[in-house]
Amino acid sequence: MESYQAEHSKINEHISKITVKGFLDAHTASQFEELLKSLIDEGHVCLIVDMKELSYISSTGLGVFMGYIEDIREKGGDIKFVRVPDKIYKIFAILGFTAIYEIFNEEGEAIEKF
């Protein structure tokens, strides 16, 4: 199994960042979902997800984001993606994620949009 790692950090009082590395797939999505759910439960709903070091994302991994976005937005937050690798961006585009989520090249651009 490929490696997976997700780290949470606070950017400021309102915005949190999740850095995802490795493979986000059927084997690791539950771990990522636990992290995302705990952040939401703690009131962290303005989230930046840095995917610079994400090698692969499966439909299960994508489903985690889709499963929580409505709840996040109802609480006044959003998920913004930064530094999405080209091969993952292509998947996002094919599946319509680019119409649902904002995607930025740099973290600063995403922060300004909150």
DSSP file (Angstrom, degrees, kcal/mol; ACC not computed):
  #  RESIDUE AA STRUCTURE BP1 BP2  ACC     N-H-->O    O-->H-N    N-H-->O    O-->H-N    TCO  KAPPA ALPHA  PHI   PSI    X-CA   Y-CA   Z-CA
    1    1 A M              0   0    0      0, 0.0     2,-0.0     0, 0.0    22,-0.0   0.000 360.0 360.0 360.0 138.0    0.0    0.0    0.0
    2    2 A E        -     0   0    0      1,-0.1     2,-0.0    20,-0.0    21,-0.0  -0.284 360.0 -92.3 -71.5 161.3    1.2    3.5   -0.9
    3    3 A S        -     0   0    0     19,-0.0    20,-2.7    21,-0.0     2,-0.3  -0.320  38.3-170.9 -75.7 157.1    1.9    6.0    1.8
    4    4 A Y  E     +A   22   0A   0     18,-0.3     2,-0.3    50,-0.1    18,-0.2  -0.990   8.7 168.9-146.2 140.8   -0.7    8.5    3.0
    5    5 A Q  E     -A   21   0A   0     16,-1.9    16,-3.1    -2,-0.3     2,-0.4  -0.961   8.2-176.9-153.1 138.3   -0.3   11.5    5.3
    6    6 A A  E     -A   20   0A   0     -2,-0.3     2,-0.4    14,-0.2    14,-0.2  -0.992   7.9-172.6-136.7 129.6   -2.6   14.4    6.2
    7    7 A E  E     -A   19   0A   0     12,-2.2    12,-2.7    -2,-0.4     2,-0.4  -0.951  10.2-149.4-124.3 142.2   -1.6   17.2    8.5
    8    8 A H  E     +A   18   0A   0     -2,-0.4     2,-0.3    10,-0.2    10,-0.2  -0.895  20.5 166.9-110.1 138.5   -3.7   20.0    9.9
    9    9 A S  E     -A   17   0A   0      8,-2.5     8,-3.4    -2,-0.4     2,-0.5  -0.982  33.8-117.8-144.3 157.2   -2.5   23.5   10.7
   10   10 A K  E     -A   16   0A   0     -2,-0.3     6,-0.2     6,-0.2     3,-0.1  -0.833  18.8-174.4 -97.3 128.4   -4.1   26.8   11.5
   11   11 A I  S    S-     0   0    0      4,-2.4     2,-0.2    -2,-0.5     5,-0.2   0.893  70.5 -32.8 -84.4 -46.5   -3.4   29.7    9.1
   12   12 A N  S    S-     0   0    0      3,-1.7    -1,-0.3     0, 0.0     0, 0.0  -0.831  84.7 -63.7-154.3-167.3   -5.3   32.3   11.2
   13   13 A E  S    S+     0   0    0     -2,-0.2     3,-0.0     1,-0.2    -3,-0.0   0.790 132.2  26.5 -59.3 -29.3   -8.3   32.6   13.5
   14   14 A H  S    S+     0   0    0      1,-0.1    32,-0.5    30,-0.1     2,-0.4   0.662 111.8  66.2-110.2 -20.7  -10.7   31.6   10.7
   15   15 A I  E     - b   0  46A   0     30,-0.1    -4,-2.4    29,-0.1    -3,-1.7  -0.898  53.2-172.8-117.8 132.2   -8.8   29.5    8.2
   16   16 A S  E     -Ab  10  47A   0     30,-2.7    32,-2.4    -2,-0.4     2,-0.4  -0.851  12.2-145.0-116.5 156.2   -7.3   26.0    8.6
   17   17 A K  E     -Ab   9  48A   0     -8,-3.4    -8,-2.5    -2,-0.3     2,-0.5  -0.964   6.2-163.6-124.6 137.1   -5.1   24.1    6.2
   18   18 A I  E     -Ab   8  49A   0     30,-3.1    32,-2.7    -2,-0.4     2,-0.6  -0.987   7.9-159.1-116.9 124.4   -4.9   20.4    5.5
   19   19 A T  E     -Ab   7  50A   0    -12,-2.7   -12,-2.2    -2,-0.5     2,-0.4  -0.919  10.4-164.6-103.3 121.5   -1.8   19.2    3.7
   20   20 A V  E     -A    6   0A   0     30,-2.4    33,-0.5    -2,-0.6     2,-0.3  -0.906   8.5-178.7-111.6 132.5   -2.5   15.8    2.0
   21   21 A K  E     -Ab   5  53A   0    -16,-3.1   -16,-1.9    -2,-0.4     2,-0.4  -0.949  45.2  -1.2-130.4 148.8    0.4   13.6    0.8
   22   22 A G  E    S-Ab   4  54A   0     31,-2.5    33,-2.8    -2,-0.3    34,-1.6  -0.609 108.6  -5.0  86.1-132.3    0.6   10.3   -1.0
   23   23 A F  E     - b   0  56A   0    -20,-2.7     2,-0.7    -2,-0.4    34,-0.2  -0.904  46.1-169.8-110.5 124.9   -2.5    8.3   -1.9
   24   24 A L  E     + b   0  57A   0     32,-2.7    34,-2.4    -2,-0.5    37,-0.4  -0.886  44.7 124.3-109.9  96.3   -6.0    9.2   -0.9
   25   25 A D  S >> S-     0   0    0     -2,-0.7     4,-2.7    32,-0.2     3,-0.8  -0.577  78.2 -61.0-138.4-164.9   -7.9    6.1   -1.9
   26   26 A A  T 34 S+     0   0    0      1,-0.3     4,-0.3     2,-0.2    -2,-0.0   0.784 130.7  51.0 -60.0 -27.7  -10.3    3.4   -0.5
   27   27 A H  T 34 S+     0   0    0      1,-0.1    -1,-0.3     2,-0.1     4,-0.1   0.751 123.3  26.6 -81.2 -24.5   -7.6    2.4    2.0
   28   28 A T  T X> S+     0   0    0     -3,-0.8     4,-1.9     2,-0.1     3,-0.6   0.546  94.1  90.0-116.5 -11.3   -6.9    5.9    3.4
   29   29 A A  H 3X S+     0   0    0     -4,-2.7     4,-3.0     1,-0.2     5,-0.2   0.845  84.6  57.9 -59.5 -35.2  -10.1    7.8    2.8
   30   30 A S  H 3> S+     0   0    0     -4,-0.3     4,-2.0     2,-0.2    -1,-0.2   0.882 106.1  49.2 -65.3 -36.1  -11.5    6.8    6.2
   31   31 A Q  H <> S+     0   0    0     -3,-0.6     4,-1.8     2,-0.2    -1,-0.2   0.921 113.5  46.4 -65.8 -43.5   -8.5    8.3    8.0
   32   32 A F  H  X S+     0   0    0     -4,-1.9     4,-2.7     1,-0.2    -2,-0.2   0.906 110.3  53.5 -65.2 -40.8   -8.9   11.5    6.0
   33   33 A E  H  X S+     0   0    0     -4,-3.0     4,-2.9     1,-0.2     5,-0.2   0.890 106.0  53.3 -61.6 -39.8  -12.6   11.6    6.7
   34   34 A E  H  X S+     0   0    0     -4,-2.0     4,-2.3     2,-0.2    -1,-0.2   0.916 110.8  46.9 -60.3 -43.5  -12.0   11.3   10.4
   35   35 A L  H  X S+     0   0    0     -4,-1.8     4,-2.2     2,-0.2    -2,-0.2   0.947 114.1  46.7 -63.1 -48.9   -9.7   14.3   10.2
   36   36 A L  H  X S+     0   0    0     -4,-2.7     4,-2.3     1,-0.2    -2,-0.2   0.923 113.3  48.7 -60.8 -45.8  -12.1   16.4    8.2
   37   37 A K  H  X S+     0   0    0     -4,-2.9     4,-2.7     1,-0.2    -1,-0.2   0.898 110.3  51.0 -62.7 -41.7  -15.1   15.5   10.4
   38   38 A S  H  X S+     0   0    0     -4,-2.3     4,-1.5    -5,-0.2    -1,-0.2   0.891 110.0  50.3 -65.3 -37.9  -13.1   16.4   13.6
   39   39 A L  H  <>S+     0   0    0     -4,-2.2     5,-2.9     2,-0.2     4,-0.2   0.930 112.2  46.7 -63.7 -44.8  -12.2   19.8   12.1
   40   40 A I  H ><5S+     0   0    0     -4,-2.3     3,-1.8     1,-0.2    -2,-0.2   0.924 110.1  53.1 -63.0 -44.3  -15.8   20.5   11.2
   41   41 A D  H 3<5S+     0   0    0     -4,-2.7    -1,-0.2     1,-0.3    -2,-0.2   0.804 107.7  52.3 -61.0 -29.4  -17.0   19.4   14.7
   42   42 A E  T 3<5S-     0   0    0     -4,-1.5    -1,-0.3    -5,-0.2    -2,-0.2   0.432 126.5-102.1 -86.2   0.4  -14.4   21.8   16.2
   43   43 A G  T < 5S+     0   0    0     -3,-1.8     2,-1.2     1,-0.2    -3,-0.2   0.535  76.8 139.0  93.3   6.9  -15.8   24.7   14.1
   44   44 A H      < +     0   0    0     -5,-2.9    -1,-0.2    -6,-0.2    -2,-0.1  -0.733  12.7 142.9 -85.8  98.5  -13.0   24.7   11.4
   45   45 A V        +     0   0    0     -2,-1.2    33,-1.8   -31,-0.3     2,-0.8   0.448  47.6  79.5-119.9  -3.5  -15.1   25.2    8.3
   46   46 A C  E    S+bc  15  78A   0    -32,-0.5   -30,-2.7    31,-0.3     2,-0.4  -0.878  70.6 175.4-103.1  99.8  -12.9   27.5    6.2
   47   47 A L  E     -bc  16  79A   0     31,-3.0    33,-2.6    -2,-0.8     2,-0.5  -0.888  29.1-164.4-119.8 135.4  -10.5   25.0    4.9
   48   48 A I  E     -bc  17  80A   0    -32,-2.4   -30,-3.1    -2,-0.4     2,-0.6  -0.969  13.5-157.5-109.9 128.4   -7.6   25.1    2.4
   49   49 A V  E     -bc  18  81A   0     31,-2.8    33,-2.5    -2,-0.5     2,-0.6  -0.930   3.4-156.7-111.4 112.7   -6.5   21.7    1.1
   50   50 A D  E     +bc  19  82A   0    -32,-2.7   -30,-2.4    -2,-0.6     3,-0.2  -0.793  16.7 173.5 -90.9 118.5   -2.9   21.7   -0.1
   51   51 A M  E >   +     0   0A   0     31,-2.5     3,-2.3    -2,-0.6    32,-0.1   0.169  37.3 120.9-110.3  15.9   -2.4   18.8   -2.6
   52   52 A K  E 3  S+     0   0A   0      1,-0.3    -1,-0.2    30,-0.2   -31,-0.1   0.855  86.1  34.5 -50.5 -40.1    1.1   19.6   -3.8
   53   53 A E  E 3  S+b   21   0A   0    -33,-0.5   -31,-2.5    -3,-0.2     2,-0.6   0.163  86.7 120.7-105.3  18.4    2.4   16.2   -2.6
   54   54 A L  E <   -b   22   0A   0     -3,-2.3   -31,-0.2   -33,-0.3    34,-0.1  -0.735  37.1-177.0 -82.2 123.8   -0.8   14.2   -3.4
   55   55 A S  E     +     0   0A   0    -33,-2.8     2,-0.3    -2,-0.6   -32,-0.2   0.781  63.5   5.5 -90.3 -30.7    0.2   11.4   -5.8
   56   56 A Y  E     -b   23   0A   0    -34,-1.6   -32,-2.7    32,-0.0     2,-0.4  -0.993  52.3-168.6-157.5 142.7   -3.2    9.8   -6.4
   57   57 A I  E     -b   24   0A   0     -2,-0.3   -32,-0.2   -34,-0.2     2,-0.1  -0.992  13.8-158.8-136.0 131.1   -6.9   10.3   -5.5
   58   58 A S     >  -     0   0    0    -34,-2.4     4,-2.4    -2,-0.4     5,-0.2  -0.405  39.3 -96.2 -97.2 177.1   -9.6    7.8   -6.0
   59   59 A S  H  > S+     0   0    0      1,-0.2     4,-2.1     2,-0.2     5,-0.1   0.836 126.7  56.4 -62.6 -31.5  -13.4    8.2   -6.3
   60   60 A T  H  > S+     0   0    0      2,-0.2     4,-1.0     1,-0.2    -1,-0.2   0.919 107.6  47.5 -65.6 -42.8  -13.6    7.3   -2.6
   61   61 A G  H >> S+     0   0    0    -37,-0.4     4,-0.9     1,-0.2     3,-0.6   0.913 112.6  48.7 -62.7 -44.0  -11.2   10.1   -1.8
   62   62 A L  H 3X S+     0   0    0     -4,-2.4     4,-1.8     1,-0.2     3,-0.4   0.871 104.5  61.6 -62.7 -36.6  -13.1   12.5   -3.9
   63   63 A G  H 3X S+     0   0    0     -4,-2.1     4,-2.3     1,-0.2    -1,-0.2   0.793  93.8  62.6 -62.1 -29.7  -16.3   11.3   -2.2
   64   64 A V  H <X S+     0   0    0     -4,-1.0     4,-0.8    -3,-0.6    -1,-0.2   0.934 105.6  45.7 -61.6 -45.3  -15.1   12.5    1.2
   65   65 A F  H >X S+     0   0    0     -4,-0.9     4,-1.4    -3,-0.4     3,-0.8   0.922 114.0  48.4 -63.5 -43.5  -15.0   16.1   -0.1
   66   66 A M  H 3X S+     0   0    0     -4,-1.8     4,-0.5     1,-0.2    -1,-0.2   0.837 105.9  59.3 -66.3 -32.1  -18.4   15.8   -1.6
   67   67 A G  H 3< S+     0   0    0     -4,-2.3    -1,-0.2     1,-0.2    -2,-0.2   0.710 117.0  29.3 -69.7 -20.2  -19.8   14.2    1.5
   68   68 A Y  H <X S+     0   0    0     -3,-0.8     4,-2.5    -4,-0.8     5,-0.2   0.543  92.9  88.4-117.7 -10.0  -19.0   17.2    3.7
   69   69 A I  H  X S+     0   0    0     -4,-1.4     4,-2.7     1,-0.2     5,-0.2   0.884  89.1  51.3 -64.0 -38.5  -19.1   20.3    1.4
   70   70 A E  H  X S+     0   0    0     -4,-0.5     4,-2.4     2,-0.2    -1,-0.2   0.936 112.2  46.5 -63.5 -44.9  -22.8   21.0    1.9
   71   71 A D  H  > S+     0   0    0      2,-0.2     4,-1.2     1,-0.2    -2,-0.2   0.912 113.1  50.1 -61.1 -43.8  -22.4   20.9    5.7
   72   72 A I  H  <>S+     0   0    0     -4,-2.5     5,-2.5     1,-0.2     3,-0.5   0.929 112.5  45.9 -61.8 -46.7  -19.4   23.1    5.6
   73   73 A R  H ><5S+     0   0    0     -4,-2.7     3,-1.7     1,-0.2    -1,-0.2   0.856 107.0  57.7 -68.7 -34.6  -21.1   25.7    3.4
   74   74 A E  H 3<5S+     0   0    0     -4,-2.4    -1,-0.2     1,-0.3    -2,-0.2   0.792 105.4  52.8 -63.3 -26.6  -24.2   25.6    5.5
   75   75 A K  T 3<5S-     0   0    0     -4,-1.2    -1,-0.3    -3,-0.5    -2,-0.2   0.278 128.4 -99.3 -91.9   9.9  -22.0   26.6    8.4
   76   76 A G  T < 5S+     0   0    0     -3,-1.7    -3,-0.2     1,-0.3    -2,-0.1   0.611  88.4 106.5  86.8  13.0  -20.6   29.6    6.4
   77   77 A G      < -     0   0    0     -5,-2.5     2,-0.3    -6,-0.2   -31,-0.3  -0.338  45.5-163.1-110.8-167.6  -17.3   27.9    5.3
   78   78 A D  E     -c   46   0A   0    -33,-1.8   -31,-3.0    -2,-0.1     2,-0.5  -0.971  21.4-118.9-166.4 165.5  -15.8   26.4    2.2
   79   79 A I  E     -c   47   0A   0     -2,-0.3    23,-0.6   -33,-0.2     2,-0.4  -0.983  27.9-174.8-114.7 127.7  -13.1   24.1    0.9
   80   80 A K  E     -cd  48 102A   0    -33,-2.6   -31,-2.8    -2,-0.5     2,-0.4  -0.985  14.1-142.8-122.9 135.4  -10.5   25.7   -1.4
   81   81 A F  E     -cd  49 103A   0     21,-2.3    23,-3.0    -2,-0.4     2,-0.3  -0.761  16.2-170.3 -99.9 141.7   -7.8   23.6   -3.1
   82   82 A V  E     +cd  50 104A   0    -33,-2.5   -31,-2.5    -2,-0.4   -30,-0.2  -0.957  61.0   7.4-130.6 152.0   -4.3   24.8   -3.7
   83   83 A R  S    S-     0   0    0     21,-1.7    -1,-0.2    -2,-0.3    22,-0.1   0.878  73.5-177.3  49.7  50.6   -1.3   23.4   -5.6
   84   84 A V        -     0   0    0     20,-0.4    -1,-0.2    -3,-0.1   -32,-0.1  -0.666  28.5-117.4 -79.4 122.8   -3.3   20.6   -7.2
   85   85 A P    >>  -     0   0    0      0, 0.0     4,-2.8     0, 0.0     3,-0.7  -0.253  24.9-112.8 -59.0 148.9   -1.0   18.4   -9.4
   86   86 A D  H 3> S+     0   0    0      1,-0.3     4,-2.3     2,-0.2     5,-0.2   0.872 115.2  52.4 -52.6 -44.8   -1.9   18.4  -13.1
   87   87 A K  H 3> S+     0   0    0      1,-0.2     4,-1.0     2,-0.2    -1,-0.3   0.851 114.2  43.3 -66.3 -31.9   -2.9   14.8  -13.2
   88   88 A I  H <> S+     0   0    0     -3,-0.7     4,-2.4     2,-0.2    -1,-0.2   0.856 109.9  56.3 -78.7 -36.4   -5.3   15.3  -10.3
   89   89 A Y  H  X S+     0   0    0     -4,-2.8     4,-2.8     1,-0.2    -2,-0.2   0.898 103.7  55.2 -59.4 -39.8   -6.6   18.6  -11.7
   90   90 A K  H  X S+     0   0    0     -4,-2.3     4,-2.4    -5,-0.2    -1,-0.2   0.897 107.7  48.5 -61.4 -40.0   -7.6   16.7  -14.9
   91   91 A I  H  X S+     0   0    0     -4,-1.0     4,-2.3     2,-0.2     6,-0.3   0.928 110.7  51.3 -63.9 -45.0   -9.6   14.3  -12.8
   92   92 A F  H  X>S+     0   0    0     -4,-2.4     5,-2.2     1,-0.2     6,-0.8   0.925 111.7  47.5 -56.3 -45.8  -11.2   17.3  -11.0
   93   93 A A  H ><5S+     0   0    0     -4,-2.8     3,-0.9     1,-0.2    -2,-0.2   0.916 111.2  49.5 -64.6 -44.5  -12.1   18.9  -14.3
   94   94 A I  H 3<5S+     0   0    0     -4,-2.4    -1,-0.2     1,-0.2    -2,-0.2   0.889 114.4  45.2 -62.2 -39.8  -13.6   15.7  -15.8
   95   95 A L  H 3<5S-     0   0    0     -4,-2.3    -1,-0.2    -5,-0.2    -2,-0.2   0.445 116.5-110.6 -87.7   0.0  -15.8   15.1  -12.8
   96   96 A G  T XX5S+     0   0    0     -3,-0.9     3,-1.3    -4,-0.6     4,-0.7   0.568  77.4 131.4  85.8   8.5  -16.9   18.7  -12.5
   97   97 A F  H >>< +     0   0    0     -5,-2.2     4,-3.1    -6,-0.3     3,-0.8   0.824  66.2  65.4 -62.1 -30.4  -15.1   19.6   -9.3
   98   98 A T  H 34 S+     0   0    0     -6,-0.8    -1,-0.3     1,-0.3     5,-0.1   0.709 101.6  49.4 -67.9 -18.1  -13.8   22.7  -11.0
   99   99 A A  H <4 S+     0   0    0     -3,-1.3    -1,-0.3    -6,-0.1    -2,-0.2   0.655 118.3  39.1 -88.7 -18.2  -17.4   24.0  -11.1
  100  100 A I  H << S+     0   0    0     -3,-0.8     2,-0.3    -4,-0.7    -2,-0.2   0.791 118.2  39.4 -99.4 -36.0  -18.0   23.2   -7.4
  101  101 A Y  S  < S-     0   0    0     -4,-3.1     2,-0.4    -5,-0.1    -1,-0.1  -0.856  75.4-121.9-121.0 150.0  -14.7   24.2   -5.8
  102  102 A E  E     -d   80   0A   0    -23,-0.6   -21,-2.3    -2,-0.3     2,-0.4  -0.761  27.6-162.7 -88.1 137.4  -12.2   27.0   -6.3
  103  103 A I  E     -d   81   0A   0     -2,-0.4     2,-0.3   -23,-0.2   -21,-0.2  -0.983   8.1-173.8-125.8 130.5   -8.7   25.8   -7.1
  104  104 A F  E     -d   82   0A   0    -23,-3.0   -21,-1.7    -2,-0.4   -20,-0.4  -0.867  30.9-138.9-126.1 155.6   -5.7   28.1   -6.7
  105  105 A N  S    S+     0   0    0     -2,-0.3     2,-0.3   -23,-0.2    -1,-0.1   0.819  91.0  33.3 -77.8 -32.7   -2.0   27.9   -7.6
  106  106 A E  S  > S-     0   0    0      1,-0.1     4,-1.3   -24,-0.1     3,-0.5  -0.930  74.8-126.3-130.6 150.4   -0.9   29.5   -4.3
  107  107 A E  H  > S+     0   0    0     -2,-0.3     4,-2.4     1,-0.2     5,-0.2   0.870 107.6  60.6 -58.7 -41.6   -2.1   29.5   -0.7
  108  108 A G  H  > S+     0   0    0      1,-0.2     4,-1.9     2,-0.2    -1,-0.2   0.856 101.4  53.8 -58.6 -37.1   -2.2   33.3   -0.5
  109  109 A E  H  > S+     0   0    0     -3,-0.5     4,-0.8     1,-0.2    -1,-0.2   0.907 110.2  46.8 -63.9 -41.5   -4.7   33.4   -3.4
  110  110 A A  H >< S+     0   0    0     -4,-1.3     3,-0.8     1,-0.2     4,-0.4   0.902 108.7  54.6 -67.6 -41.8   -7.0   31.0   -1.5
  111  111 A I  H >< S+     0   0    0     -4,-2.4     3,-1.5     1,-0.3    -1,-0.2   0.906 104.0  55.9 -58.8 -42.2   -6.7   32.9    1.7
  112  112 A E  H 3< S+     0   0    0     -4,-1.9    -1,-0.3     1,-0.3    -2,-0.2   0.762 100.1  60.6 -63.0 -24.4   -7.8   36.2    0.0
  113  113 A K  T <<        0   0    0     -3,-0.8    -1,-0.3    -4,-0.8    -2,-0.2   0.531 360.0 360.0 -84.7  -6.3  -11.0   34.5   -1.2
  114  114 A F    <         0   0    0     -3,-1.5    -1,-0.2    -4,-0.4    -2,-0.2   0.451 360.0 360.0 -86.8 360.0  -12.3   33.7    2.3
